[in-house]
Amino acid sequence: TEGIMREFDRGYSEVTFSKIAVAVQPQEAIIHKEYHLCSADPNLVGLDHCRPVGFTNYDVADQLADVGMEAIHPKASKPLEINAIDLRIKNTFEPEHPGTLITRDYVAPEKHVEVITGTDKVVMIDIYDPLMVGAAGFDLHLMQAFFDLNVSYIFKATSANSISLLIWQKDLKPQLIKELEAKYEKITVENSSMVCLIGSNIDQPGLLARAAGALAEAGVNIRSAGFALRKVNIQFIIAREEYKAAIMALNAAMG
């Protein structure tokens, strides 16, 4: 137990819970939290403007964990997912509520955004170098610097001659910036925030336009944006001070 506590800190109880579930092999494992897994942060949008998420999948849970909104510690969820054990997240203070059921294969029957979330505790590092144009594997050496200093990124965007990476504020190390500045022509660091539209079935025409329009109407400038082909998570990078306004605008627009 001491070793698990040292490695996983506050997540040790969930990792222990996961190990027991894998050993017992139940159809469903239930974990109790102090809050519901909601469609948006009630502290930002208000209780009347969000709702508990009834069903989702482990893919969505991964996306949430990546921005710090952990339904369950990722080191605890992986064994459950691999062993096809469903996970139910329940609110301790509402024991009669069914909570959120997380399964491996769930896909929402109708296209909609399940969770609007993000973080304002990140920084964007932009690496510009004209030698990048057409060069094969240029970012291999860039990634080596991040690897050597144990820095992980949560967003990446590229152009012909620049690469933008989003990392946690706590992981911004002077040594990392020093190494990058020694190798590449120009390094820019900006305090940032990221807002995300996440769901198991969000691939639909016009969603990106609707989200961008909502941010524009709220006066929020999109600094960068992206999503993978599978479209489980659409990410917008914005100024740190615009985080709350962006969450509220997207929550209102997604209904």
C-alpha positions in Angstrom: 0.0 0.0 0.0 2.8 2.4 0.9 4.4 1.9 -2.6 1.1 2.6 -4.3 0.5 5.8 -2.2 4.0 7.0 -3.1 3.5 6.4 -6.8 -0.1 7.6 -7.3 -0.5 10.1 -4.4 -4.2 10.9 -4.1 -5.1 8.4 -6.8 -3.9 5.4 -4.8 -7.3 4.4 -3.6 -8.7 4.3 -7.1 -5.7 2.3 -8.3 -6.2 -0.2 -5.4 -9.9 -0.3 -6.3 -9.1 -1.1 -9.9 -6.7 -3.9 -8.9 -9.4 -5.5 -6.7 -12.0 -5.2 -9.5 -9.7 -6.9 -12.0 -9.0 -9.8 -9.6 -12.7 -10.2 -8.8 -13.9 -9.7 -12.4 -17.4 -8.1 -11.7 -19.6 -6.9 -14.6 -19.7 -3.5 -13.0 -17.5 -1.6 -10.5 -18.8 1.4 -8.6 -16.8 4.3 -7.3 -18.2 7.1 -5.2 -17.1 10.7 -5.6 -18.1 14.0 -3.9 -19.7 15.2 -7.2 -21.4 14.1 -10.4 -19.5 13.9 -13.6 -21.3 16.8 -15.3 -21.6 18.2 -18.8 -19.7 21.3 -17.6 -18.2 22.7 -14.4 -21.2 23.8 -12.2 -18.8 26.3 -10.5 -18.4 28.1 -13.8 -21.8 27.7 -15.5 -24.1 27.2 -12.6 -26.0 24.1 -11.4 -29.0 25.1 -13.6 -26.9 25.1 -16.8 -25.3 21.7 -16.6 -26.4 18.1 -16.0 -24.9 14.8 -14.9 -23.5 12.7 -17.8 -25.6 9.5 -17.8 -23.4 7.3 -20.1 -20.0 7.6 -21.8 -17.0 5.4 -22.6 -13.4 5.0 -21.5 -12.2 7.0 -24.6 -14.0 10.0 -23.3 -12.7 9.3 -19.8 -9.1 9.4 -21.2 -9.8 12.8 -22.8 -11.1 14.2 -19.5 -8.1 12.9 -17.6 -5.8 14.6 -20.1 -7.1 18.0 -19.1 -7.2 17.2 -15.4 -10.9 16.4 -15.1 -10.5 12.9 -13.9 -13.6 10.7 -13.7 -11.1 8.2 -12.4 -7.3 8.1 -12.3 -6.1 6.9 -15.8 -3.8 4.3 -14.2 -7.0 2.9 -12.6 -9.2 3.0 -15.6 -6.9 1.2 -18.1 -7.1 -2.2 -16.3 -10.9 -1.9 -16.1 -11.2 -1.0 -19.8 -8.8 -3.8 -20.9 -10.9 -6.3 -18.8 -14.2 -5.0 -20.1 -15.4 -4.1 -16.6 -18.0 -1.3 -16.7 -17.4 1.6 -14.3 -20.2 3.6 -12.6 -19.3 6.9 -11.0 -21.8 7.9 -8.3 -22.3 11.0 -6.2 -21.9 10.1 -2.5 -24.4 12.8 -1.5 -27.0 11.6 -3.9 -27.0 7.8 -3.5 -30.3 7.4 -5.3 -29.0 8.9 -8.5 -27.7 6.3 -11.0 -24.6 8.4 -11.8 -22.5 7.9 -14.9 -21.9 4.5 -16.5 -18.6 4.3 -18.3 -18.2 1.3 -20.7 -15.7 0.3 -23.4 -18.0 0.5 -26.4 -20.7 3.1 -25.6 -21.5 5.5 -28.4 -24.2 8.1 -27.9 -27.3 7.3 -30.0 -27.6 11.0 -31.0 -24.8 13.3 -32.0 -24.1 15.7 -29.2 -21.3 17.1 -27.0 -21.2 15.2 -23.7 -18.7 17.4 -21.8 -17.4 20.9 -22.1 -14.3 21.3 -20.1 -10.7 22.5 -20.2 -8.0 24.1 -18.1 -6.4 27.5 -17.6 -3.2 26.1 -16.1 -1.2 25.6 -19.3 1.3 27.4 -21.4 1.9 27.3 -25.2 5.4 26.9 -26.5 5.8 27.8 -30.1 9.0 26.7 -31.9 9.8 28.5 -35.2 12.6 27.6 -37.6 12.7 28.1 -41.4 14.8 25.0 -41.7 11.8 23.0 -40.7 10.2 23.4 -44.1 10.1 20.0 -45.9 12.5 18.4 -43.4 11.7 14.8 -42.5 11.5 14.0 -38.8 12.3 17.5 -37.8 10.3 17.2 -34.6 12.1 14.0 -33.5 14.9 16.1 -32.0 12.4 18.5 -30.5 10.5 15.6 -28.8 13.9 14.3 -27.5 14.3 17.5 -25.4 10.8 17.1 -23.9 11.5 13.4 -23.2 14.8 14.1 -21.5 13.2 16.5 -19.1 10.1 14.3 -18.6 7.7 16.9 -20.0 4.5 15.7 -21.7 2.4 17.9 -24.0 -1.4 17.8 -24.2 -1.9 19.6 -27.5 0.2 19.9 -30.7 -0.3 21.9 -33.9 2.1 22.3 -36.8 2.6 24.5 -39.9 5.4 24.6 -42.5 7.9 26.2 -40.2 6.6 26.0 -36.7 5.4 23.6 -34.1 3.1 24.7 -31.2 2.9 22.5 -28.0 0.7 23.0 -25.0 2.1 21.8 -21.6 1.1 22.1 -18.0 2.2 25.3 -16.3 3.9 23.2 -13.6 6.0 21.5 -16.2 7.5 24.6 -17.7 11.2 24.3 -16.9 13.9 27.0 -17.6 16.2 24.2 -18.8 13.6 23.2 -21.5 13.3 26.7 -22.9 17.1 27.1 -22.7 17.6 23.9 -24.8 15.0 24.9 -27.3 16.4 28.4 -27.8 19.9 26.9 -28.4 18.6 24.7 -31.2 15.8 26.7 -33.0 15.5 30.2 -34.4 12.7 31.6 -32.2 10.8 30.3 -29.2 7.6 31.9 -27.9 6.0 31.1 -24.6 2.4 32.2 -23.8 0.3 31.7 -20.7 -2.8 30.0 -22.2 -5.9 28.0 -21.5 -7.7 25.2 -23.4 -11.4 24.5 -23.8 -12.6 21.2 -25.2 -15.8 19.8 -26.7 -15.7 16.1 -25.8 -18.1 13.2 -26.6 -18.5 9.7 -28.0 -20.5 10.9 -31.0 -19.7 14.5 -32.0 -18.7 14.1 -35.6 -21.2 16.3 -37.4 -21.2 19.1 -40.0 -21.2 22.6 -38.5 -20.1 21.8 -35.0 -16.7 23.4 -35.4 -18.3 26.5 -37.0 -20.9 26.7 -34.2 -18.3 26.5 -31.5 -16.0 29.1 -33.2 -19.0 31.4 -33.7 -20.0 31.1 -30.0 -16.4 32.0 -29.0 -16.3 35.0 -31.4 -19.6 36.3 -30.1 -18.2 36.2 -26.6 -15.2 38.2 -27.8 -12.8 35.2 -27.3 -10.0 34.9 -29.8 -8.9 31.4 -30.8 -5.1 31.2 -30.7 -5.0 27.7 -32.0 -7.3 24.7 -32.5 -7.3 21.1 -33.4 -8.8 17.6 -33.3 -7.7 14.1 -34.3 -9.5 12.3 -37.1 -11.7 10.3 -34.7 -13.2 13.6 -33.4 -13.7 12.6 -29.8 -12.2 15.9 -28.5 -12.2 19.3 -30.3 -9.7 21.6 -28.6 -9.4 25.4 -28.7 -6.4 27.3 -27.3 -7.2 30.7 -26.0 -5.8 33.4 -23.7 -5.7 32.4 -20.0 -7.9 35.2 -18.9 -10.7 34.2 -21.3 -11.2 30.7 -19.9 -14.4 31.2 -18.0 -16.0 33.3 -20.7 -15.1 30.6 -23.3 -16.6 27.7 -21.1 -19.8 29.7 -20.6 -20.1 30.6 -24.2 -19.6 27.1 -25.5 -22.0 25.6 -22.8 -24.7 28.0 -23.9 -24.2 27.3 -27.6 -24.1 23.5 -27.3 -27.3 23.5 -25.3 
